[in-house]
Amino acid sequence: MVLEVAILNIKNGRTSEFEASFKKASLIIETMKGYIRHELKKCIERPDQYILLVQWETLEDHEEGFRKSNEYQDWKNLLHRYYEPFPEVLHYS
């Protein structure tokens, strides 16, 4: 199992829009090969910041299967416009 971790900093004043878009995006990622589960948590001290945790069966399921898929383009179109700066994504075993 691999844990994908990303700190998401959302543009000021756009958290409600982001959360609505994330609900739609969740339906995309949940269908991907190797996906196990995910959590999105809002930071208490920084209301425009979230942490995204996604469990994958393998690193390749995320990096190759998801990120190179047509579904990723839909994910990207739903979410990437909210990030400032663009998040660093790391993987943990």
N, C-alpha and C positions, 0 to 999 in steps of 0.2 A: 504494500500500500504506500502511496505517495501523497503527501499533503502539499497542496499548492496554497501559498500565502501571499496576499496582496493587500497593502494599505492603500485605500482609495480616498483621495482628497477630492471633494466635490466642489465645483465652482460655487461661490457664495450665493446663497438664496435659491439654489436649485435642488435641494435635497428631496423635496416632495416629488418633483418630476423624476429624479433619479430613482427613487424607491418604486414609483409606478412602472418605470421602464425595466427595473430589475425584476419585478414580478413576471413580466413578459419574457425577459431573457432567461429566467429560471426554467421556464418550460422548454427552452431550447437545450440548455446544457444537460438537463435531466434525461434526455433521450440519447446521449452520446455513449458510444462504446467505452467501457472502462470507468464510467462515472459511478461513484458510490454514493456520495452525499455532499451537500454544501451548507454553509452557514454564512449569513451576512450580519455583522454586529455593528451597531452605531456607537461611536465613542461618546462617553459621557462628558469628558472635559473639552472635546473639540467637536461641536455639533455638525460640522461639515466633513467629518472623517468617519470612515467605516473600515472594518477589516473583513476581507473575504477569505474564507477557508473552504477549499474544495478537495475532497478525497477522490483519488483516482487509483485504479488498480495498478497502473504503471506510468512512468514518466512519458513514455511514448504515446499512451492514450491521450494525454493532454497536449504534448508538444506536436506530435505528428497527426494523430487522429482528429482532435478537436480544432487546433489552430490552423490546420490546412484544409478544413472542411468548408463547404458552402454554408453550413449552419453558423460557423464562426463569423462569417460576414454579416449575418443577421444580428448576432450578438454584438459585434463591433458597432453596427449602425444604431443599435438601441442604446449602447452605454458609453462609448468612447468620447462622445461630445461633452460629457459631464466632468471629466477628469482634468484637474489642474494642480500639479503637473501630472503627466502620465505615470501610472504606478509601475514600480519595479515588482516583478513577480518572481518569487523564489520557491524552491521545492525542498521538502524535508522527508526523510525516511523514518 
